[in-house]
Amino acid sequence: MQWKVKFFDYPLQFNAHEEEYIEIIRGVLSRGAFILGEDLEKFEGKFAEFVGSKFAVGVSCCTDAMLLSLYAAGVGPGDEVISVSHTFVATIEVIKFLGAKTVFVDIADDHNMDVDLVESAITPRTKAIIPVHLNGRICSKMDKLAALAEKYNLAVIEDAAQALGATYRGKDAGTFGLSGCFSFYPAKLLGTFGDAGAVVTDDEAFAEKVRMLRNHGRGKGTDINLWGLNCRMDNLHAAILDFKLPGLGDRIKRRREIAASYHNGLSGIKELRLPPPPVEDDGHYDVFQNYEIEAERRDELMSYLRENGVEVVVQWGGKGVHQFKALGLDGFNLPRTEFFFKKALLLPLYPELGDEQVLYVVQKIREFYG
Ligand SMILES: Cc1ncc(COP(=O)(O)O)c(C=O)c1O
């Protein structure tokens, strides 16, 4: 299919700075410094500063960022972790692999964790909470969640894979709890040419533990201080991310511009429910990792758009994590999550998208609903 509007366009990102990327890669290769080097430390320092955290630890992906965070927070067999089913399976698989149990709460109007449901889900076995900031918007009521965590002595590990640069009441995604976990997967707000991730925290001892865990339990020398894994971020990725980080603010602005165009173009179609527009008077600075609408006759709309060259996507195949039978997580009553997945559709949104392409998408949606 020759798309008129692709869902994501990786070559466009590379082509825009081809010479610089080749130079960066040449630099790392010619120095022969691939693992745990200067490039990684430099990026970690700048990344921590960008997010507003004291420490950042570069790891292999956001999944590992969450795995190591939960482990470092002491989560293990028999513990419970509260999270949402409206997320990528990564958030939940790490809980499973530590031998702990996921307790799901349903989503609120903003499609993120309904914080008002959390207190009644806490039991004596609860050890941690993972709120997920989906589509670039921080889960509302994070201040209430932080207060609950303090009251019950629980660790908050934020899944901020989709929310780098987002703020809520002036505070950055990833800075509300014990740790924030980020993804640099290619399609993410700050993407590299492969997999990478980071943990941010203000807790020095926790940062040091995650740093050792990502490197086979080693500290500075060759001594093994604890059981660990290999979850390091390569210097190649660190150097690329370091180059891209200063441009992130502008790329987020462009995302917000596109979101505003979608909002203006699609407002008034009664069969659609749109995400909140990019205003700031509601306390949110939304970075629009995705533009996810809820649509009546969603599957028909999807076919119509795809036939007309617009590559739209249903996130995660249209299922909450608890709905994947093979995972054995059924038995939860999450009506809002399940209802949302029946209607949700992602429209293309990335900084390289042209205004005329956005208008084309709007025009085709308007045409569909007549
Ligand atoms: C909400 C969410 N959490 C976690 C992840 C996992 O990130 P990674 O691929 O870097 O492990 C993703 C990636 O798609 C995600 O969207």
The ligand as an SDF file (V2000), in Angstrom:
LIG
                    3D

 16 16  0  0  0  0  0  0  0  0999 V2000
    3.1610    2.5530   27.9310 C   0  0  0  0  0  0  0  0  0  0  0  0
    4.4020    1.7970   27.5750 C   0  0  0  0  0  0  0  0  0  0  0  0
    5.0950    1.1970   28.5530 N   0  0  0  0  0  0  0  0  0  0  0  0
    6.2190    0.5250   28.2990 C   0  0  0  0  0  0  0  0  0  0  0  0
    6.7160    0.4180   27.0230 C   0  0  0  0  0  0  0  0  0  0  0  0
    7.9360   -0.4100   26.7870 C   0  0  0  0  0  0  0  0  0  0  0  0
    8.9940    0.3480   26.3180 O   0  0  0  0  0  0  0  0  0  0  0  0
   10.2740   -0.3680   25.6900 P   0  0  0  0  0  0  0  0  0  0  0  0
    9.9010   -0.8230   24.3280 O   0  0  0  0  0  0  0  0  0  0  0  0
   11.3340    0.7060   25.6520 O   0  0  0  0  0  0  0  0  0  0  0  0
   10.6520   -1.4820   26.5860 O   0  0  0  0  0  0  0  0  0  0  0  0
    6.0400    1.0440   25.9800 C   0  0  0  0  0  0  0  0  0  0  0  0
    6.5590    0.9380   24.5970 C   0  0  0  0  0  0  0  0  0  0  0  0
    5.8780    0.8830   23.6200 O   0  0  0  0  0  0  0  0  0  0  0  0
    4.8480    1.7470   26.2480 C   0  0  0  0  0  0  0  0  0  0  0  0
    4.1500    2.3570   25.2890 O   0  0  0  0  0  0  0  0  0  0  0  0
  1  2  1  0
  2  3  1  0
  2 15  2  0
  3  4  2  0
  4  5  1  0
  5  6  1  0
  5 12  2  0
  6  7  1  0
  7  8  1  0
  8  9  2  0
  8 10  1  0
  8 11  1  0
 12 13  1  0
 12 15  1  0
 13 14  2  0
 15 16  1  0
M  END
$$$$
